[in-house]
Amino acid sequence: MKPRTNARKVIGYIRVSTDEQTLGPEAQRTALARWCEQHGAELVETFTDQGISGGAELEARPGLMAALAAVKMHGAGVLLVAKRDRLARDNYVNAMVHRLVERSGATVRSADGAGDGDGPEAVLMRRIVEAFAEYERLLIKARTRAALAVKRTRNERVGAPPYGWRLAADGVHLEADAAEQATVARVQAYRREGLTLREIGARLEAAGVLSRAGGSWHPQTIANVAKGRLAA
């Protein structure tokens, strides 16, 4: 027996990746609000994953996880996205999200209407949209790998220096960044104490230590810093 839900209660989800800005967060938010207005629905809460790839696993998508929890908590009948590729660009993740939403007695809807409904045509359209989204993700990844390979053959630096390091004056070699190295040591110490990634972020921000971008700390960034890899 499916849980009782209110079809007029909507939970919104927004995703913006690092490699595409064609449909920014404000444009997505506007699309969600317009859909709710047209359907006489209430947008109860909206959750955002900023700078997260559509190919990321569920556990690396805090905004999506929170949205799924909110669907169940509010008894919402709809998880709404601006376009279906905002949900995920991986068919496995897509299937998992749809299954979790359906278990809560709700459905996934897109503001552009692609693949909505329960008929055979709508199901087919969803599969096509999801397949093309995954194909696009793989295509972007392949192009990125090819571009990086060309840069390496030219001995060009690829990407930003890892957190804790900076480019030396010669523009080629790396040298330690004292302030960032101290933060790395602090993060690793917190991890040894058993603090969660969010707890570490809260402590850093309380101490006035911001991310390299000058803002709050994302859990995945903290995890990467703790491992001593990836720019933050």
N, C-alpha and C positions, 0 to 999 in steps of 0.2 A: 504493500500500500504506500503510495507516494505521500510525502509530507504536504500539508496544506500550505499553499502560497497565495500571495496577492499579486495578480497579473499586472496591477497598476503600480506596484512598487518596483523600482528599477535600481540596480547597482551598476554604476558606470566604471569602465576600465579604460585607461589611456596608456599607450606605450610609445615612446620615442627612442629609437636606437641611435647609436653614435655615427652610423654610416648613412643615415637618411633623415632629412628634415623636411620632406615634401608635405607632410601632414603633421604640423607641429601640435603641441599640447593644447593651445588655445583653439585652433581649428577643430580639433577632435572634441574639445569640451563644448564648443558651439554646436557641433553636429549632434552630440548626445542630448543637449538641451532642446534642440529643435525637434528631434524625434519624440522626446517625452511630451512636448507641447502638442504635437500633431496627434499623439495617441492618448492624450489625457492622462498621462502617467506622471508619477512623482519620482524625481531623481533623488533617492534617499542619500546616497553617498557616492563619491567618485574616488577611485584609487589610481595612482600613477606609478609607472616604472620608467624612470628617466635614464637614458643612456644605456638601456639594456637590449641586447640583440633578441630578435624574435626566435632565434634558435636556442636560447638559453633554457636550461632545465627549469622545472617548476620551483625547485628549492632555491634557485637563484633569482626568483621573481617575487620579491616581497610584496609589491603592489598587487600582483595577481593573486597571490595567496591570501592577502587581506580581503580582496574583493570576493573570493570564493567563500571565505568565512562569513563575510557580511551578508551574502545571499541567504545563507542558512540562518544567521542570527535575526535578520529582519523579516524572514519569510517572504523575501522578494521573489517575484515570478520571472524576472528577466535579468540576465547579465548582459549589458549593452556595450558594444564597441562601435567605433566610427566605421571601421572596415574590418573584415574578418582577418586580414593579415596583421592587424594590431594585436590580436589575441595570441598568435604564434605563427612562426614560419617553419614549424616542424610538425609533421602529421602525428607523431606520437604524442607530443605535448597537446596538440589540438584535441586528439581523441580523449586524453586524460581529463582535460578541462570540461569537455562536453559530458563525460561520464559523471564527473563530480557535480556538475550543475544539475544534471538530470536526477541524480540521487537526492538532491535537495528539493526536487519537485519543480525546478525552474527550467528555463530554456535560454540559449544564447541567441541574441539578436544583433544585427548590425544596422547602423543608422542609414547605410546606403541601400539596405534591403536585399543585398546579395545573399542567396541561399536561405532566406528565412522561410519558415513554414515546415510542415511535416509530410507533405506529399512527396512522391518519388522524384519529381522534377527538382524540388528544393533540396532534397538529400543529394542528388547528383550534382547540383550546382555547388553545394558546400564542399563536396569532395574535389571538384574541379578547382575551386578557389583555393582550397587548402593545398592541393598538389602544386599549383602554380606558385603559391607563396613559398613553399619549401624549395621549389626549383630556383626561384629568385634568390633565396638565401644561399643556396649552394653555388649559384653563379657568382654572386658577390664574393663569396669566400674564395672561389677559384681565381677570380680576377685579382683579388688582393694578394694571394699567394704568388701569382705570376709577377705582379708588380714588385713585390718584395724580393723575389729571386733576381730580377733584373738589377735592382739596387745593390744587392749583395755582390753581384758579378762586377759592379763598378766600384766596389769598396765604399759605398755610400752608407751613412748611418741609417738604420731602420728604426723608426719610432722614437719616442722620447726616452731619455735615460731612465732606468729603473729608479723607484723611490729610494732615496738615500744616496743617490749619485747625481752628478751634474757633468755637463760637457766641459772639458778643460779648455783653456784659452786657444789651444791649437785646433779646436773644432773637430778633433778625431778621438782623442782618448777621454776616458772618464776619470773623475776624481771624486773622492768622498765629500758629501755635503754634511757638515758637522751637525747642523740642526736637524736634518732629516734622519741622519743616523741615530741621533738621540731618540727621535720618535719611534724608529724601528725597534730600538732596544726596549723602549717603554711598552710598545704594543706586544712584543714577544714575552715580556715579563708578565703583563696582564693575562696573556693566554695561558702561561704556566700556572697562574693563580686560579684558572678556571673561569674567568669572566667570559661572557658571551660577546659576540662581535658588536652588538648594539650597546652593551654596557661599556665596552672599550671606547666606542665612538662618543658616548655621553661623557665619559671621563676626560677624553681629549678635548672636547669642546668646552667643558667646564673649566679646563686649565688654559683655555685660550689657544689651543693648538688646532689649527684648521687644516683641511686637506690641501694638497698642492694647488688645487683649483681655487682655494681661498674660501671654500664653503664647508658644509657639514660633511661628515664621514659616512660613506655608504658601506654597509656591512661587507660587501664583496671586495671593496677597496681595502678595508682593514685586513681581510683574510689574505689578500695578495701581499700586502706590506709585511704581514707576519711571516709569510713564506719567503720574503726577500726577493719577490719577482713582480714584474709588471709596474708600469708607471701609474702613479696615483693622481 
